[in-house]
Amino acid sequence: MNQASSRRSKADYWRDLCDLLSGRELPGDAFKFYTDQDWLSFVALSNTELVSAEIASLLPVSDIIPDDVRTYFQAASDANHERHNSLVRQCMEMTDICGRNNLVFLKGASWLLDKQRSGNRLMNDIDVLVPKELEQTMTEALIGQGYKILDFVVPSDHHHGPALGKAGHSAATELHTDISFWPKLLPNEVIFKEAVEGIEGLKIPSLEHRLIHNVIHGQKQNCDWWAGRINLKDMLDVKRFMSGQAAQTTDWDAVAQRAKAAGTFVILASAIQSAHTYLGADLSANFAKSAIANLHVKRCQFQKTLPFSDGLEAFMTRMARELRWKRQGGRIIISAYHSRIARMRAARNEPVN
């Protein structure tokens, strides 16, 4: 892989990555964009941001792209497509065990099962919403079919149970009774009531609920809002939500009003404005008018230019999570950390103890 001779900051490569992912005409000299690119840094950042599988289809058909760069991104894309096929079969198996009407597939799984699916999104695990009263029954049913509880602890009042893995599967599964630590923001019952059919008749949340869940999970639960962090993978999801076919028939006035009533409008507007600014996502006027969201996007833009931005974001995230844990009575939530190990084992098809 060629390396550019001029010194560039990580923020420069981040903007390059956004420009390519946006699908818009590249700013400035497009030829120079590719010929002067430090591909080692570009590839490393695309991996860190979990978007490497998206890149292959966006590269021009030209010999200005080094062969090893094109081969790498194409291999990432092909491997991810193959894994998607395996994950769809896994979702269907779960449906056969637990019942079609008892599952609503969330987050990455909802994208995977969307009839209008676009892009080549990387997935970590399979998150599934289940009726609260059936969680234990479904866990036992899955265990009876070869699933095993992976070796980490989840507090009894957590919004999802421990990850479940099965030999030969490419991802772990989590059964959620709520979508977050704040169930009132988007209640379980409402998601089930308004769920829509995805491929093979499997249920996924409505477009509005998928968008709100994306924002609650990233901006609030993962503390990205407080840290001033822009998660490129989440932002790509927002762009898909705002630009897809279902978005054309969505009443965005009503979405904005419901978000205001629930107290999620500002973080929702910030996420949509960020996706518009960096990736060219469609921007509804209802969310463009939020001055607080606009200031937040400018803050994130400025923070990206700082040489110590990564360390600052990590510090702010830790501080926000510590404060949240203390407000929740000092309970330390272990699952977010330990589940990464479990998922890595499942992805490698290692035996689950």
N, C-alpha and C positions, 0 to 999 in steps of 0.2 A: 504494500500500500504506500502510495506517495505521501510525503509530508511537505506542507508548504513551508517556505523558508521564513516568511514574515511571522512575527510574534502576534498571536491573537488571543483574546481572553475567552474563557468558557462561555461568557455571555454572547460573544460573536458566533460561536458554534451553535448555541441554543437558538439564536435568531435564524441561522441558516437552516436548522432542522425545522423550525416553525414555518419558514418560507416554503420549504419543499413539501411539507405535510399539508399546507394550506391549499395546494393545487392551483394557486394563483400564478400569474406571470412573475417570474423571479425579478426582484428589484435590480436595477443596474445592468451590468454585463453578464448575461446568463452563461456565456461561454467561460468567462473568467471565474464565475461561481464554482464551476466544476474543476477547471484546470488548476486553480490556486487552492483548492480545498485540501486541508490536512485530514486525510481520510481516517487515520488512526484515531484522532480526537473525535471525528464525526461518528465513527462506528461505536466508540466507547460511550459517547453521550446517548446515542440511540438505544443502546443496551440498558444504560442506567435509567432512562426514561420509559423503558419497556415498550418501545414503538418500532423496534428493528424489523419486525415482520411486515410492517406497513410500507417499507421503503422501496422494495424491488419494483413494484408496479408504477412508481413515480419517477424512476430514473429514465432519462431519455435513451432511446435506442441509438447509441452513438459510441464511437471508439474513444470519446473523451473520458468515459468512465473506465478506470483501471479494471482489468479482468478479475483480479482477486476481490475487489470491492463488490462488483456485480455478482460474482459467484457466492460471496458470503451472504449478501442480502437475499438472493434468490433461494439459497439453502434455508435461511431462516424462515422465509415465506412458505416454502414447500413443507418444511417440518411442522409449521404451525397449522397449515391446512390439513395435514394428515392427522394431527392431534385433534383438530376440531371434529373430524369424523368419529374418532374414538369417544369424544366427550358427548356427542349427540347420542350415540348408542348407550352411553352410561346414563344419560338423562332418561332415555326411554326405559331402561332397565329399572331405574328407581320408580318410574311411573307405574310400571307393571306390579311392583312390590307394594307400593303405598297407595295407589289409586289416583287416577287422573285428576279428580276434583279436589284432592287433598294437597296438591303441590302448586306453588307459583314460583317459577325460577327467576332469580334475582341477578342484578349486576351483569357480570360477563356472560352468565348463562342466558339471561334474557336477550342479550345481543346475539348469542349463538343461535337461539331458537326463533329469532325475528324473521318473518317471511320476507322483509325488505332489507335483510342484512347487507351491509356494505363494509368494505375495508377488510383488514386481516388482523383483528384484535388479539393481543396476547391475553390468555386467561390463566389465573393462578389456581383457583379451586372452583367448586360448584356450590353456590349458595342457594338454598331453597327455603321459601317461607311455607310453614305448615301451621294448621290450627293448633293453638296452645294446648288444648286438651288431648291432642293426638301425638304430641312429640315423643313421649316415652314409648307409646305403642309402636310408632314408626321406627324408632331407634332399634327396638327389639326385633321388629320384622326384618330390618336390614341386616342386623347381626345374624339372624337366622338364615340369611342368604349369603353368608360369607364375609360380610363387612366386619371390621374390628375397630374398636375405639383406639385412636392413636394416643400415644403416651404423653399427655400433658393434662393440666388441671384447668377446669373452667368453673368460676364461681356459680353457685346454684341459681342466682338470680340474673345471670348473664342473658343477653338477648338471643344467643344461639348455644347449642350444645357442643360437645367436643367434636373435633373432626373425625369423620369415619372414613376408613380406607379399606380397599379390597385388592388383593393380589391381582396383578394384571391390568388394573385401572390406571389411567394416566393423571388422575387428580383426586384429591380428597374432597369430601362432601361435608357441608355444615347445614344442619337443620335449624332454621331461625324461627323463633316464636314472635319476634318483632324485628324491625329492620335496623334499630339503633338503640342507644341508651335512652332515647327520648321517644317512646312509642306514641305519645299524643300528637307528635308532629305529623305522623302518617300511620294511623292505626292499622293493625293486621286485618281487621274485618273489612275496612274500606278497600284495601288492596285486593282482597279476594273478590269483593263485590264487583269491582270495576276491571278485573283482569280480562285480558283478551287472549285469543288463540294464536299460538305460534306454529311453527312447523310440526307436523305429525299430531296436531291438535293439543300440544302441550301448552300449559298456561304461562303467560308472562304478564307483568304489570302493564297498565296503560302507559302511553308515552309520558303523560304528565307525572305519573308516579315514578317512572324510571328516572326522569330528569331530577325530581326532588330527592329521590334516594341517592343519586349520584352526588348531589350537592351536600346533603346531610352527612353522608359517609366521609367524603373527602374534606370539605370545608369545616365541618363542625366536629365530627367524631375523630378524624385524623389530625385535627387542629391546623389544617392548612391556612385557614383564614387568619388565625392569630399569628402564624409564622410568616405570613406573606409569601407562601409557597404556591407556585403554579405547577400543578401536576399535569404534565403534557398528555398522559394517557387518559386522565379524566376529562381534560379539555377537548380531546378528540371525540370522546363520547358525547359531550355537550354539543359539539358541532354536528354530529350525526343526528342527535335529537332535533336540533333546530332546523336542519336542512332536509330531513327525510320526508317521505311522502305523507306520513301521518301528521307531520307538523303543519302541512298546508291546510288541514281541516281542523286544527286545534284552536279553540277560543282562548287566545293569549290574554285577553282582558280578564277573563274569568280565572285563568291560572294565576295572574298577578294578584287579583283580589283575594283568592284563597291563600296565597303565600303570605300576603300581608296579615291576614287573619291568624295564620299559624305562627307568625313571627319569623318566617324564613325568607322574606322577600329580599332583604339586602344581600344575603349570601348567594341567593339564586341569581339576582341581577349581576352580582360581581362575577359569578362563573360564566354567565352568558356574555357579558361585556368582554371578559378575558378571551373567550373563544372567538368573539368577533374581532378583537384587536389583533390577536396573534395568528389565528387560523382562517379568518374571513368568514366565520359562521354568520348565518342570518341573524339579524338583531331586531327584535320586536320593539316598537316604540315604548311600550309599557316598561321595559327594563332599561332602555337607553337613558331614561330621564332621571335615574337614581343618582344623585350627586355623591352620596356616600359610597356607592359601588364604584363610581368613576374615580374617586379619590383612592379607593383601595387598589384599583387596577394600576393607577399611576405609582402608588407605593411599591407594588410588586415589580413594576418596570424599573424603577430606580434601584430597588434592592438587587435586581439581577445584575446591575452594572458594578456592584461592589466586589472587590477581589475576594472578600471573605463571606460571600453570600451563603454558600453552602453551610458553613459553620454557624452563621447567624440563624438560618432557618432551622437547623438541628437544635440549637440552643432554645429558640423560641418554642419549638414543638415540645421539647422536654418540659419546659416551664409550664406550658399550657396543660399538658397532661398531668403533671404533678398537682397543679391547682385543682384540676377536675377530680383527680383521685381523692384529694383531701375533702372536697365538697361532697364526695360520695362516701364519706365516713372512713377514709383511710384505706379503703380496699384497693389492692393492687391487682390490676387486670393482667393476667399472665398470658392469656391465650394469644393475643396479637403477636407476641414474640415467639412463643414456643411452637405455634402452628406453622411458622415458616419452615422449621426443621421437619415437621411431619409432612408438609406438602412436598418438600424436596425429596423425601424418601418415597412418597407415593409417585412422584413424577418419574423417578428412576426405576419404578416397579420393584422396589425392594420389599421383602416380606414385612408385614405389619405385625408387631408383637401383640 
